[in-house]
Amino acid sequence: MHVDSYSRTIAWLKVALPLMALALLSTLFLLSRAIDPTASIPFADPEVRDRLANQQLSGPYFSGTTANGDQISLIAETVTSPQDVVGETRALDVFVRMELASGTGVIVKSDNASVDLQRDRSALAGNVVLTTTQGWQVRSQLLNARLTSLELISPGTVFALTPGGELTAGKMRMYSPGAGEAAQMVFTNGVKLVYQPKQVEE
């Protein structure tokens, strides 16, 4: 009688234990799917969570040369590649230096920028300031640029300080006609120039 009871207990455990183990494993899988890895990290600093949620690089420096020989370098405070945006990189506190093949130097500063290498385009936005070694300074809120050649387009209102005076326009385009040729800056859409002749010292 005791042997039969022992045998029945062993038979029951052979069935019950595997079922309990399967139930535990199922619970673990359900918990792992329900947990958000970024939300469960015990950091109070939102900057740390943002770095984990996005691929972020601090203090990056990039440089390259266009097909016409223009050298372009970019420095930013941070560069981020958001997980939900394919092929696009975003930068904050941007500084761009261009040494054109013609000898002209150009510096562009902006609050932020987005760069899409696949589409050969970038957009600098927020307090954009473009300065050239020829004495031009152009301000706008948006500047679109190509990456493989010199072409900068401001589709909105621009304010410029030139060697001849102050200028406002609805659109500006700066481009290089060809390799080694001087870059041209063209203003269109309601151009207004307040001429300020230089004072000649006696």
PyMOL commands that set and color helices and strands:
alter all, ss='L'
color gray80, all
select helices_A, chain A and resi 2-34+46-53
alter helices_A, ss='H'
color red, helices_A
select strands_A, chain A and resi 55-58+61-65+71-81+88-99+105-116+121-132+137-145+151-154+158-162+165-169+171-175+184-188+192-195
alter strands_A, ss='S'
color yellow, strands_A
deselect
rebuild
show_as cartoon
